[in-house]
């Protein structure tokens, strides 16, 4: 064989384009940093710039971001904080109008930027600690970050590793030594002559020889609004040791005086769980130490929380901050990131000088959801459950949905699918849901599957959660109003389904899917993984794939390609046949967990009903067995979301209020949010929004309101009222609100139903059906 050797001389140019592409040449600010700070080790850095205006403009828009986090001030007022968390290739910036905070003459713009280094939260990516501010026109570019800015490291800050019971991933506590704190740095007349000139660089994309690479951040505009910030005072002083605390301290900012050479403890109770930035204002007490401990509940000697209202015989344990006093008047500590707490303990150790606590309070924060749904019913328990569920949902939604605000702050697909439905039914605001779908799509790996949670620096894989992502996009298509958004996500759902299709064995089942195949926190299942046989067969995995294929088919039929819809339909039909043949036990008239049919669960039979594998009569029989047969593995508070849907689909929804014992147990044990697991006394987290499913089902099952076509263009209303005689309710809709009012008599019902313009549907009662039109519908059956 002869070989031909060819020498090719290639002449090319190496081009550089602006950070955001040649199509957006106005980005000319530099990322700035302190010259001698390490790339992304821990540190707190202060930046400031004085500039002059002849007059205040109508608008003064700038774009701002940082790695890791920033707080931006104009004339000493906090105007923005962020950025919204993402990853290096999807790094958010905010657009902020500074005009309301400006004045004619000199102005000061200042920023605090920090990085927790190796103690960063698991969700937090980082490339290099730096700050970026970019004007949007010639006038606002005068504040661009460049060498006209000055900076310094605030050496009062040290992150503290946390010693928290259970898996913890939410980042560091703070040690602040006020002796090294830079005071007054946000003020216009502050002397910054000793500060360093900020160093900077423009992040560039290098293009040439067929390559386009960027080493730094790829910035994108945030699609969610700024977080809510509302002052929130603690409610009660539960205990005090070593100091007398006036009862009016919390409400009237009356001072507490702690003598010299004293150790004092003050236990405060918010009375409900919250997310807030704590603020401690204190004076004197040179070199005194204040340790602030935050906890969802107190612990007994066995490590159980039991009734959250009781403190006798219990101690506090959890996340902490430490502050050292410099002896000055009105020192102020506000945490860099927010804390989650019901209980807060202040432990003070004074030295030779007394310390004065002037005030302590929180500033609530969270995604600015508004409650736009309502129920009017003479049923205090329903109202209490809705109140707790909405609080839980709010605390588990900040810049992303999150499993729990105290321990992890990670956006798991399994949790967030339920949280998104709560948002649709209770608020109607879909922006956080769309951002969640964006993030999970960004997490897809070369094989096609998504990570189980994202943002996530650890790369956790839960294969069933990747399947739930497909169903979560289907949920959005049914409840949202943005077809272009759905279309843009179909490439991702195709890749996900293709990954799982390649793992279907010759007998038609999924086998040996790599990763943590979590289904539910069941005490008898190893790490929440449903039973499998030696070949890796599991009805739970097959059923979750079937549901994802069905969702994918409907997505493709509405916004995608017919060939994909046909492919998923064919695969669904074959998989359904496989599941029936392999897992249906005719002797027990139930679906088993494995082909050996020696393990049965509510979970498998729930998903079989939801996937349409049972006819009407069989569904009802299976549903009744799921309620009566205690030998079945029981669903936890999380998976009851699916269980209750299946029971309602089987025609048992009139009994919905009878299924809420775990929620009643939470209330009886003093929880103000829903716990993570059904073992309420010992559950790790007191706040998991996957338990807020009643905030969906009270509207979807009891009031019966459900989307019946993509983008909520049609509605099905089938109330299942049980013993309720009179009830009214309302939920948001992309085109307005849907409201219903029911009055039930012996064998009759009177209904008033109002639908938004352009929306029609059907009303179903006891098997009878009435067409609904836009506007008011009055029905008597």
Steps between C-alpha positions, in 0.01 A plus 500: 500500500630844412460795727456854379646760728367847445633809668244772534589854590209666669495872550236619741429791725423476867211729565361622823140595539330671786395284790143479382574449131562738216128571481517684834806726484388727785644271769830671575520493881768294671458234761687656793671346799761569763835426343641277772186297582499129404275393214210354696611441854296654776492875546283810537583794273372856490482710182405866464488782248400867533346666196326826423170582333384842388141388549314179573395321179164329454678165487851379569511134405803283572571129482666340798646162593769346715671175585384380751253745651453874533298770673483830309443835671434846361535788742497244784172336390492133406373489140586149379641170617587186312576371254228239456681169526596319181814337362811640334354469149166645612600777740225748582513875504233741626387819331443769761370855466706714737315826427270488808807497727707772328530871568646801323866541585724229640372146541657188644444153358642216707497122493575222745620178333578175676600142441472220757786308339508128576197543728276628219150351476478196274289703255767771465735496202802730493779589259662805660387751755418814301243772445344640182283806441417615147313811394247470220563836327765768485373675812482190716833364377672753722451249782640201307729283709860577402806657661294801611364280779677440828493190715617338821465170681284511811706274724234483769337208315580130531261223388428232761444133424163393639433209732139413417310176566435320172617564144582870467586685179389861556833673555703659777419700805677831554757607754516880507768665710386861526854603597594457132177620343512790253249752635328768297626373164165562324498867595578769244761677713683186610877526460603222259850637430656185646290271280641325193419580141281217374661266252294385206467287193247465221386143456542420129385232262786382281394412147720348232600182320147368540487546876303733724602480863443704811688433820285709729137570568233497231258760625124483455226735621310375803139411416372519857421812705691627806434317824260634759654678799261570789594587858381230741524518878533192720201433720597351836783471752478134604791482743787705637799399712753733657311817409166672559315560173207745490186351349475798267851454357389344172214738426640833616877469452563545873863423577640200685802562721733206553751560781875453465648152544163337439370214288137553400258311278177638351264266314267675256201353316376634167188279562516376141777392268646772279780592262659829599815705519559539876617839624667552838568855619721523807733736686809498722619164636853518358605149383176343619383206289144447376415158355167489314351152452209444261274197516171372361425333835668401823634149570448266793769270640421238233542746213125522431310826456152366588259786574661812357320729745654336804845606625519321836792259520618596153806676362568694183735375232564619147645762273701772673655843454760652734556873557779662701434852628741789447348700786342774284145631514232357266702227334293323237513137390279387213582162349625489144258223407163429655431256780209265569368483855213482738723509807802724541738494794732787584789381716709789628835479678619837621854596603588794724236733356119455498331443163173663400262331255307781336282295266456168324265431208478331162430607144289238327610402150367276228371490146227768483210264442155650557217278621236538229292193587241482773248270659200609703366216711386454857771246570785624724718197424502569125597862564779394739638244254499756218675758722778261603537366147539847352759596762690179424489567127622855547792403724606239243509753217765771488722538192410142414261247639678301768442182692551671836621847594692396811708197400559495125341774286530269199251490214405133465275416207281268708431767760467788259252330266249519785612850598443621145143371507446683830624818330261456208197432720570751776680789332490468123858635482693260275837677485671290766361184340643598162835574661496157665435333165784705346743394771420130478531518124842662546604206721462239225802276455642376167300176535182705521382468861469794737648525845252438781544853635643816356697717550715231660879491522497133605322362193244278671306260274151370586374345173126512588534875562630545146178332387294732721659792313313391186175487695573839660529654154169337411349655815622840384347449156166427663510786752723766341462731201829499306507257204840626383648411837366145472629461146847609607511222762406208274857426391579437865201272564586300189853446620380397846253248362755370251740430788242287679382331181855375447478327840189298413592132495369237258214411732376860482605621847755748625798332659806613693453874460816657647446736791291526815158370396312677777121484504387593851623519860357166610658371825517140371661594167874542483569873451155547351559257210203277417554122494677354194579143401849376422463608138417858595127465424270740685141588420562846648771577244295361212193695608690827536643451151150429370366823652792695352439348155133595525598856594752510216236381254259779601777759483594390149138485383448859611829676423737247348538246222246231404773240459607541862139487615453172310826358637401577859148367442637171365749467786232584756270231362774235513616604845143495633461144375829402661398650834164325500653166410795522737359666810121445519411246769160350419477335841523831687364718218790739550820600326813362667832676544702221333435210261522257793186668641618476858486872572207739455473874553261790473761651270481244218122493499478878519712543188314220320170684547652833395651335191161364396585131543175427682142535378240686706390201709853372557621847593236529769577154637873567506445841660286352777767238568767768520298660779405183687796263458764595757740235368566725201807721534357839593573824319671776696375858514689564175357216293148561629491769231479220243295266722226756551482577128457128430231459765310799362536370144352170622192684624578522871568873519198564724710351780802727446481663843518154660847446353676786679604335828869573447419870457290491817793342682726785386249749642462309827880504546518877460656520153425817308629350174482141371775258597721313256386147589204331664706438817411845628655467848847435360491634145819682403335795327191679626440667165456303178255640247443159343264464797292799389297296251171586679551851361448336163239237581260722692464684169547209259314224687250669735416798278575280198679758285744350251654599169353289220710625206842654437550851639184465709290577191231265629403405851346195661314568823397192695453581871537225758356671805455217748304633797551866406167673433609852405834610360638770275841527341716664241828426325713707262495427128728641226200702372353601834342298780278195521246523781251243624225492762318182599192440712427133551158373603368144540522380144570829328774754452486866408818630341613842384813482285677796341757441227732758341445625147598248236477201737234231492469152643277247670340455841453146630284395795410143585563386144295782341677753277422862414688718252658817637553827315708809572344728758240400759344153497213413734430131538246299697514121486 
